[in-house]
Amino acid sequence: MGNKSLADQLGGLVYSTESGKLCPDCREPVDQCRCTELLEAERLSTLDGIVRVRREVKGRNGKGVTLLEGIPLPEASLKPMLKEFKKRCGTGGALKAGVIEIQGDHRDLLCTLLEEKGYKVKKAGG
Protein backbone atom coordinates (compact mmCIF):
# COMPACT_ATOMS: atom_id res chain seq x y z
CA MET A 1 0.00 0.00 0.00
CA GLY A 2 3.01 2.26 -0.06
CA ASN A 3 3.21 5.46 1.97
CA LYS A 4 -0.50 5.99 2.53
CA SER A 5 -1.80 7.30 5.83
CA LEU A 6 -3.80 5.04 8.10
CA ALA A 7 -6.98 6.94 7.22
CA ASP A 8 -6.31 6.35 3.51
CA GLN A 9 -5.63 2.67 4.10
CA LEU A 10 -8.74 2.04 6.18
CA GLY A 11 -11.15 4.45 4.54
CA GLY A 12 -12.26 4.92 1.00
CA LEU A 13 -14.70 3.42 -1.40
CA VAL A 14 -14.36 -0.32 -2.03
CA TYR A 15 -17.62 -0.91 -3.89
CA SER A 16 -19.73 1.20 -6.16
CA THR A 17 -23.20 0.36 -7.44
CA GLU A 18 -22.13 1.99 -10.68
CA SER A 19 -19.03 -0.11 -11.42
CA GLY A 20 -18.87 -2.88 -8.78
CA LYS A 21 -15.69 -3.67 -6.85
CA LEU A 22 -12.93 -1.08 -6.82
CA CYS A 23 -9.19 -1.57 -6.52
CA PRO A 24 -8.07 -0.34 -3.07
CA ASP A 25 -4.83 1.13 -4.47
CA CYS A 26 -5.90 3.07 -7.56
CA ARG A 27 -9.66 3.32 -6.83
CA GLU A 28 -10.48 2.18 -10.37
CA PRO A 29 -13.03 -0.57 -11.10
CA VAL A 30 -11.33 -3.97 -10.72
CA ASP A 31 -11.75 -4.84 -14.41
CA GLN A 32 -10.00 -1.57 -15.40
CA CYS A 33 -7.27 -1.70 -12.73
CA ARG A 34 -3.71 -1.61 -14.09
CA CYS A 35 -1.86 -1.95 -10.77
CA THR A 36 -0.50 -5.44 -11.53
CA GLU A 37 0.67 -4.36 -14.99
CA LEU A 38 2.46 -1.35 -13.50
CA LEU A 39 4.11 -3.48 -10.79
CA GLU A 40 5.22 -6.00 -13.43
CA ALA A 41 6.66 -3.23 -15.64
CA GLU A 42 8.48 -1.76 -12.62
CA ARG A 43 9.92 -5.19 -11.70
CA LEU A 44 11.14 -5.77 -15.25
CA SER A 45 12.74 -2.31 -15.46
CA THR A 46 14.86 -2.95 -12.35
CA LEU A 47 16.44 -6.16 -13.71
CA ASP A 48 20.07 -6.14 -14.87
CA GLY A 49 19.86 -9.13 -17.23
CA ILE A 50 21.62 -11.56 -14.88
CA VAL A 51 19.65 -14.49 -13.50
CA ARG A 52 20.68 -15.29 -9.93
CA VAL A 53 20.33 -18.86 -8.72
CA ARG A 54 20.55 -19.42 -4.97
CA ARG A 55 19.63 -21.94 -2.34
CA GLU A 56 17.58 -20.89 0.68
CA VAL A 57 16.59 -22.76 3.85
CA LYS A 58 15.76 -19.85 6.14
CA GLY A 59 12.17 -20.02 7.39
CA ARG A 60 11.56 -23.38 5.70
CA ASN A 61 12.19 -25.75 8.62
CA GLY A 62 15.52 -26.87 7.14
CA LYS A 63 14.03 -27.87 3.80
CA GLY A 64 15.98 -26.08 1.10
CA VAL A 65 14.63 -24.55 -2.08
CA THR A 66 16.42 -23.19 -5.12
CA LEU A 67 15.40 -19.65 -6.07
CA LEU A 68 15.70 -18.21 -9.57
CA GLU A 69 15.61 -14.41 -9.46
CA GLY A 70 15.95 -11.82 -12.18
CA ILE A 71 14.60 -13.71 -15.19
CA PRO A 72 13.68 -10.87 -17.59
CA LEU A 73 10.24 -12.19 -18.56
CA PRO A 74 6.71 -11.25 -17.51
CA GLU A 75 5.05 -13.60 -15.01
CA ALA A 76 2.81 -15.10 -17.68
CA SER A 77 5.92 -16.31 -19.52
CA LEU A 78 7.54 -17.59 -16.32
CA LYS A 79 4.76 -20.12 -15.68
CA PRO A 80 5.66 -22.46 -18.59
CA MET A 81 9.33 -22.13 -17.62
CA LEU A 82 8.46 -23.11 -14.04
CA LYS A 83 6.56 -26.13 -15.31
CA GLU A 84 9.53 -27.23 -17.42
CA PHE A 85 11.99 -26.80 -14.53
CA LYS A 86 9.77 -28.75 -12.12
CA LYS A 87 9.52 -31.57 -14.65
CA ARG A 88 13.27 -31.65 -15.34
CA CYS A 89 14.11 -31.60 -11.61
CA GLY A 90 11.38 -34.09 -10.72
CA THR A 91 10.11 -31.98 -7.87
CA GLY A 92 7.59 -29.29 -6.94
CA GLY A 93 7.88 -25.56 -7.05
CA ALA A 94 6.08 -22.24 -7.15
CA LEU A 95 6.13 -18.80 -8.74
CA LYS A 96 6.02 -15.93 -6.25
CA ALA A 97 6.40 -12.28 -7.29
CA GLY A 98 8.56 -13.04 -10.32
CA VAL A 99 10.78 -15.49 -8.41
CA ILE A 100 10.75 -19.17 -9.33
CA GLU A 101 11.08 -21.54 -6.36
CA ILE A 102 12.08 -25.15 -6.98
CA GLN A 103 12.06 -27.58 -4.04
CA GLY A 104 15.46 -29.05 -3.21
CA ASP A 105 19.00 -28.12 -4.22
CA HIS A 106 19.08 -28.12 -8.04
CA ARG A 107 21.42 -25.17 -8.63
CA ASP A 108 23.78 -26.91 -11.05
CA LEU A 109 21.02 -28.37 -13.23
CA LEU A 110 19.04 -25.11 -13.29
CA CYS A 111 22.14 -23.06 -14.16
CA THR A 112 22.78 -25.39 -17.10
CA LEU A 113 19.15 -25.19 -18.28
CA LEU A 114 19.12 -21.38 -18.07
CA GLU A 115 22.43 -21.08 -19.94
CA GLU A 116 21.03 -23.32 -22.69
CA LYS A 117 18.16 -20.83 -23.00
CA GLY A 118 20.69 -18.01 -23.48
CA TYR A 119 20.53 -16.33 -20.07
CA LYS A 120 23.54 -15.00 -18.21
CA VAL A 121 23.55 -16.92 -14.90
CA LYS A 122 25.29 -16.35 -11.56
CA LYS A 123 25.20 -18.53 -8.49
CA ALA A 124 24.37 -16.27 -5.58
CA GLY A 125 24.58 -16.86 -1.86
CA GLY A 126 26.36 -19.73 -0.15
Sequence and secondary structure as in RCSB ss.txt:
>XXXX:A:sequence
MGNKSLADQLGGLVYSTESGKLCPDCREPVDQCRCTELLEAERLSTLDGIVRVRREVKGRNGKGVTLLEGIPLPE
ASLKPMLKEFKKRCGTGGALKAGVIEIQGDHRDLLCTLLEEKGYKVKKAGG
>XXXX:A:secstr
  S  HHHHH S  EETTTEEB TTT SBGGG  HHHHHHHHHHHT  SEEEEEEE TTTTT  EEEEE   S H
HHHHHHHHHHHHHHTS EEEETTEEEEES  HHHHHHHHHHTT EEEE   
